[in-house]
Amino acid sequence: MPPSYSLRLLTTAIVGFAINAAVLAQESESEPPAHSNIDGSDTSATDEFDESEDAAAASNPLSSTSKLDIRVDYFGLGSKDRVDFNLRGDVMLHPRLKLAYEVHYWNTDITGSTEDDWERVVLRPLFFVDDVELSERWAMRIATGVEWIIDADNADKGIGSGSDQLAPLLGFAFSNRDSGLTLIPFVQHFFPTTDQA
């Protein structure tokens, strides 16, 4: 992989981490922001979409929360192994605009020798179109966005898919106030934008 490409991936990861840290620090010092409708009217008193459980809301990709996860995922692939070291974060840029990002670094022996390098960076801006009251128990949030997957061009090492991709998406989150159950169907289509393999 060219050094400039590694530097670009690393810079993207650092900038994402810095933005997330700054937003989380600002949120901890100030009161939670009021939610607003598309027309700008305040809905903080009657917010239809229930996000009262912070831990559950953080795992919901359509929640309006900021978070940062550092993960290590192990995959046993028969006689071969893969370890995915990844950083995943969400940053609320506006009450209706969220930026999700991921940075992945792999260690694998899929090619017969141990290789480790950057796998991909993912940027996913989400716009929360509307919150809708369906009934006394159910509310729905509608979101649209696009996922941009930037591959690190390490397919020769058995790392990554070998192509950058764009994936427009439409998501719905159905929240039940009584049980706390949230159902999140997504419709998404992936288009390769480069072919590096």
N, C-alpha and C positions, 0 to 999 in steps of 0.2 A: 504494500500500500504506500502511495507517495506520502512523504512527510507532511506536505501541505494539507492533505485530506485528514490525516490523524489530528493535526493541529485544529482544523475546522471542527471536527467532532468534539474534541476536548473543549474548545472554546464554547461551543454550543451547550455542552453539559455544564460548564462553570457558570455561564450566564443564566441558564435556567435555574441552577441551584441558588445563585445570588438573588434572582428575582423572587424566588419562593421564600428564601430566608428573610428578605426585606418585607414582603407582604405579611408573613407570619409574625414578624416583630411588630409591625404596625398594628395588626389586628389585636395583639396581646396588650398593647398600650391604649387602644381606643375601644369605645363601645362597638358592638356589632353593627354593621351598616344596615340601614333600613332597606327593605326590599322594595322594588318599584315595578309597576307594570310598564308595558311598552310605551304607553302614553305619558309616563313619568309620574303617575299618581302613586301615592304611598300605599303599600299593602301589608306593612309590618304588623298591623293589628289583626288583619284577617287573611293572613297568608294561607292560600288553599293547600299548597304542597307542604306536608308535614315533615320537618327535618328536626324534630325535637330531640331525637336520640343521636348525639354527635358521633358516637362510634359507628352506628349503622349508617349514618349519612356519609361518613368518610369513605365507606366502601361502595357507595352508590356513584357510578360515573356521571349521573345527571344531578348530583347534589351541588348546592352552591357553597362549597367548603374548600379551603386550601389545605393541602396535606403534602407530606413527603414520606415516601417509603424507600428503604434500602433493603434489597432482597438478594438472596443467593438461592437459585433454583438448580437442583441436581436432576439430571435425566439419565437413567440407565438404559442404554440402547443395545441390549444384548451384550456382546463382548466389548462394545465401545461405550464411552461415557461423554457427557457434556455437562459443564457447569456454567450457568448463566448468572453473572454478577450484574445486577441492574438497579438503577435508580429511577423511581417513578414519582412524579409530582403533579400536583394540580395547583394552579394559582388563579384566584378570582381577580380579574382585571377590572371588572365592573359587575354590579349585581346580576347582570344578564349575560356576561361574557366570561368564559372560563378557558384557560390555557392548560391543557394536560401535556406532559412530556415524559419521555422515557429515554434512558441511555443504557445500552447493553454491551457487556464485555464478556466474551466466551473463552473458556478453556475446554478443549476437546481433543480426542484422539480418533476422530471419525475417519481420518485419512490414513491411519496406521502409525502416525507419529504425533506426539503431543504438540498442539498448536494453541496459542492464545493471542487474541487481538480483539479490536473493536468489532462489534457485529452491526449495530444500527443505532440511529437516533430517531425518535418519533416525536412529532409535534402535532397536537390535536386541538385546534381552537373549537370551542363549542358555544353556540349562541342559544340561550334559552328563549324560545319564541313566545311561549305562553304557559301559564298555570291555569288549569281548568278544574272547577268544582263539578264532579260527576254525580255525587250524591252526598248524603250526610256522612257516609263512611269512606268513600273513595274520592281521591283527587288525582289529576294527571298533569305531568309536566311534559312539554314537547320541546325537543332540542334538535338543532341541525348543526352540521359542521363538516370538517374535512380532516382526514388523517394523512399526514405527509411522512412517509417512511424513507429515511435517507440511509441507504446501505453503505457499509464501510469498504466495499470492494475487496473482501477477503474470501470469496467463494473458493479460490484455489487452495485455501487452507481448510476447507470444510466449514467455514464460518459465514453464516448469512445466506441470503437468497440470491445474491448477485445482481439485484436490480432495485432501483428506487421505485416507489409506488405512491400514488395518490388514491385516496379512498373517501369519496363523499359519503356522508351518513345522515340518517334520520333516526332519532331515538325517542322513545316514550317511556316515562316512568309512572307506573300506577301505584299509588300509596294508599294502604288501608289504615285508617286512624285507630281502629279498635285493636287489631292484631299487631300492627307495626310492619306487616308484610309489604314488601316493595317488589314489583315485577317490572323488569326493564328489557323490553324487546328492542333490538336494533336492526335496521336495514342498512347494509353497507356493501359497496361494490369496489373492488380493488382494480386499479389500472396501472400497469407498469409504465414508468416514464423513461427508464433507461434499461438497457440490456447489457450488463457487464460480464455475464457468464460466457 
